[in-house]
Amino acid sequence: MSRLVELANALRDEVAGFEADRWSGDDCASIAEALAAASKACAAAGVRAATRAVAGGAHRRRGFTSGVEWLARVAGVTPAEARTMLATVAAVEKCPATRDAVASGVVSLVQAREIARAEQAVAGSEDTLLQVAATASLAGLRDESRRVVLGTMDRDELCEHRRRARSVQHWIDELGMVAGRFRLPPEVGVPFVNRLDRATDRARRDARRAGIGEARDAHAADALVAMVAGSSAVRSARADVVFVCSLDAYRRGHTHGDELCHVIGSGPVSVAVVREQVRDDAFVKAVVVRGKRIDVVAHFGRKMSAELRTALELGDPERLDGAVCAEEGCDRRYGLEWDHVDPIANGGVTSYENIKALCEPDHWAKTERDRAAGLHDGSRGPPA
């Protein structure tokens, strides 16, 4: 025990004196990666030690009546966060591979919580999710974990659970600003956020043309206020919400087996929800899917057809759960732009196979790489 305490104190002292300016950028990248892994391993070991300490009543001997309050004070987190940390370590004990990954600093406690939650719902999903955690962002892992968990629930029961869980909360924050949080069922929430995102993008473009540089969150706040006030008129050919539903399930009234019925960008819904939206004259899109292949017509212009855009917006043909940034480890679903993998100036065509979704920063970076490689000099150009 004393050896571990000595090592922890020595690492703390060494890190406290670290001066990044003395090292090269590549050296600092290696240091950051090593410290990140050590931090994840140390955090997990600390919570395991805290679990044992609380079980033995050590927190009382330190003047705390609650083990959660003691850990919150020691870790510098809220009691709710401390409670979650303790619960995560307990859950991970039932997932040996995840426990080992946490102990070695491969995954964090936050990632482990997502994996353990899915493993509890679907035994055997742990290994797949550990692979996801190794290559995807935390958002990507959460998406996959949610897909696994929701896939085990009865669609009608899930719909009713969401109806009961809907909520809007608001409060005044430390700056005296009105802050809030809301939870909406996907058939209501997805079209709302899609309209908000389009209004935000428009506000951002207008601000850039005016020479105003602000964060996207600020433009989103302006767009939200305009929508609530009824002064935002976002015109778009895109549907506010897109449902994917097996034709057999739609006709039958419920799904069987692995038949699809979900909202793009959210998760599974009942067939009854889809039928209700269709009766309400929702804008319905359809794409012919053959296995994992979506058949579309390619052309050599820059402008995409409505059919091609629809196919691209559906995302991975195996899941049809919406487009995400194609850059490895990114997983962003907002602010996406369509990139020609082989640029048009280099002879690339506007086809399903040659277009990928990229978020704005990754799109800019890819364009610069293409330009540096001479793919934008127009030497080939589109075929006649």
N, C-alpha and C positions, 0 to 999 in steps of 0.2 A: 504493500500500500504506500509506504513512504517513498519508494522508488518512483511510483507513478505520480505522486504529488510533486516530487522534485523535478521530474521531467516536464510536467505541466507548468510549473513555475518558471523553469528555465526557458521553455518555449515562449511563454508570455513576456519574459524580460527581453528575449532576443527580438521578438516581433515589435515590442515597444520602441526599440532603437533602430528599426528598419528605415533606411533612407532610399526611397525609390530613385532619386536623381543620380545615385551612384552606379546604377545598373543600366544596361541597354534595354531597348524595348523588348527584344526576344527573351532576355534574361528575366525581365519583369513578368512576361507572359508565363514563363515556366514557374516562377515564384508564386504567381497568383493561382495557377492550377494546383500546385502542391499544397498551398495554404487552404484552398477551397476544400480539397479532399480531407486534409487534416481537421478543418473546422467541422465538416460533416461528421467525421468519426468521433471527434471530441464531444460534439453536441449530443450524439447518441449515447456515448459512454456516460456522459454527465447525467442524462435523464435516467439511464439504467441504474446508476449509483443513487440518484435521488429516489427512485422507486423503492429500492432496498432500504434506504434511510427512513423513508416515510413508514414503510412496513414495520420497521423496528422502533418507531417512535422517536427518532433522533431529532425531528423538528421541534418536539415539545421541550426537549432538553436545551434547545436554542431559543426558547421563549415564544414559539409559535403554536397556536392551538390547531392550526390547519396546515397540513402538508402542502396543499396547493398554494397557500399564501407564502409559505417558506420558499418553495421553488420559484414562485413569481418574483420574490425579492432577490433571490440569489441569481436568477437568470436574467433579471431586468426585463421581464415581460408582464403582461396582464394576467390576472388569475385565470381568465378564460383560456388564454394561450398556454399557460402552465398545465391546466387540466387536459387540454388537447394533447400536449406532449406526453403526459403520463399515459393517457389512453392509447396513444399511438405505439408506445413501447410495449404495452401489454398486448396489443393486437399483433404486432410484428413477431412476437414470440411464437405465434402459431404459423408463421411463414418463414421456414428455415432459410430459404435462399435470399429472401429480402433481409432477414436479420443479419446474415453474413455480409450482404452488400452494404448495409448501413454501418456495420461495425468496421468495415474496411474503407469507408468514406466514398464508396462508389455512388450511393444515392443518399439524399438528405432525408430527414425525418418527414418533411412535407411530402416528398415523393413516396416515401414508404407508407404514409397514411393512405394515399390514393391506391397503391398496390394492394395493401391489406384489406381495404374496403371492398375492392373488386374480388379478391380471392375469397372473402367471406361469402359473397353473393354467388360466385361461380368458381367452384373448386377447379384448380388447374390453370387458371388465368395468370398466375403469378409470373411464370417464366416469360410469357409473351410480353407482359407489362414491364418487366425488367429490361427486356430488349428495347421497348419503346422509350423507357427512361434513359437509356444509353445514347439514343440518337435524336430524341425529340425534346422540345422545350417542356417546361412544367405545364403550360397550357395544352400542349399536344398530349401529354400524359393524362391530364384531367379529362380531355375529350374522350380518349380511348377508355379510361376507367368508367366514365359516365355511360358510354355506349354499352360496356359490358354489364354494368349494374342494371340499367334501365331495360336492357334486353331480356332480363329475367322476369320482369313484372308484367302482370296482365294489363293490357292497354286500357280497358275500361276503368279498372281500379286506379291506374296511374292518372287517368284523366280526372277522376273524382278527387284524388289526393291533391293534384295541382289546383283544382278549383278551390279546395278548402285552404290551401297554403298561399293563395294570392294575397298580396299585401303592399301597402305603401307606407313608408315611415319617413318623417322629416324632423329635423332638429336644428338648433343654432350652434355653429361650431365656435372654435376659439377666436376666430376673426369677426364673429358676429354675422357670418354669412349663413344663409339657409342651405343646409345640406340634406341629403335624402338617400333613400334606398327603396327599390321596388322589386317585386316578384310577380311576374305575369305568366299565364299559360302560354305555350309557344304559338298557338294560333292567334293570340292577341299580341304577345310580346315581340315576336319576330317581325311582323309587319311594322310595328311601332319603331323598333330600332333600325329597320331598313330605311324607313322614311327619314328618321333622324340622321342616319349616316349620309344619305344623299343630300340632305339639307346642309349638313356639316361640310361635306366636300364642296358644295357650291359656295358656302360662306368663305371657305378657305381659299378657293380660287379667286373670289372677288377681293379678298384681303391681299393676296399676293400681287394682283394687278395694281392695287393701290399702294404697293410698297410697304404693307404692314406685315411684320413677321411675328406671329404669335403661335403658341402651342395649339395642337389640334383640339385639346380639351376645351380651350377657351372658345374656339369656334363652335364646338358642340354645345356649349352653354348658351351661346347666342342663338343657335338653331333651335334649341329646345324651347327657349322663351318665345321665339317667333312662332313655333308650331302651336304652343298653348294659346297664344294670343290670336291665332288664326291668320297671321300675316305672312306665313310661309307657304308658297304655292310651288311645290316641287313637282315638276313635270318630268316624267320618265316613261319610257316604253317598257321598263322592267316591272315585273310583277312585285307586289309588296311582300308576298309570301308564296313559296313554291312547295307543294306537297308531292311526295313520291309515294305512290300506292299501287300495289299489284292490282291488275284489272280483275283477276279472279277474286281477290279479297274484297275489292270494292263491290262487285256484284253480289258476293256472299253476305257481306255485312261485317265480317271479322276476318282476322288473319289466321293462317295455319302455318306451323313450322317457321321457316325463315323468310316468309313472304314480307315484302317491304311495305311499310306504312309509317312515314315520318315526315317531319318538317325539315326542310333544308336549313342547316345551321343550328338546329336545336336538338331534336330527338324524336323518339317514337310517339305516335298519337293513335287514337282509336279510329277505326274506319268511320264511325259515326261523326267524328269531328270533320273529316274530309267531306263526307256527304253534306253536312250542314253548310260548309263553306261553298260547295258547288251550288247548293240551292240558293245561296245568297249572291250568286253571280260573281264569284271570285274569278280572277284571271287565272285560268288553268293552262299549264304548258304540258306538252307531251314530247318525249324523245324515244325513238326506237332503240332498244338496247339488245344486242345479241351477245350473250355471254358477258365478256368484259370489254366488248367493242361497241363503240357508238359510231354509227355510220352517218357521215356528213359529207357535204360537197366542198372540195377545196377549190380555191381560186387564187389568182395572183395579185389581186388588189390588196390595199391595206384594210379596207372596211370589212367588218365581219357581218355575215348574214344573221338574222334573228335566230335561225335554227342553230347555227354554230355557237352563238353566244349562249343560248340556252344549254346546249350540251356542255360547254365549258363551265358554266356556273353550277352545274350539277356535281362537279368534282369527280373523285375517283369512281369509275364505272362499276366497281365491285360493291361500293356502299352507297353512292349517290347521296352524299351528305354535305354537299357544298364545297366550293373551291377554297383552298388554303394556299398560302405562299409556298411555292415549290422549292425554295431554298432550304437545304437540309438544316433541321434544328430551329426553323423560324416558326411555322405553324400559325402565322397571323391570318385572320379571316377578314380584317377590315382594311380599307384603303388599298385594295388590290388593283393592280394594273395588268393588262395583257401584254405579254412579251413574246415576240417571235424568236424561238430558239435559234433558228438560222435567220438572221435579219433579212428583211425584204431587199435591202441594198446589195445583199450577197446572193440573191436569188431565192431566198426562202419564200414559201407560199403561206397563204392564210388558210391553214388547215387545222383540224383537231389535233393532229400529231405534232404540229410545229408551234403550237401556242400553249404557253404555260402562264399560270397566275403568279405574280410576284408582288410583294408589298413595295411601296415607293422606294425606301432605301435600298432594298435588294435589286430593284429594277434599275435604279441609277448605277449601282455598282456593276451590274451585269453589262449595261450599255457601255460603260467605260472600258470594261475588259474587251468587249467586242470591238470597240473603236481602236484600242491599242493593238488588237490583233489584225487590224486592217479590214474588218468585216463591214465597215460603214463607208468605205471609199467608193462604192458604186462600181467597182471594176467588173462585177458580174451583172448585177442588176436583175430585175425580174425578167422572165422569159417573154418574148414577144407574143 
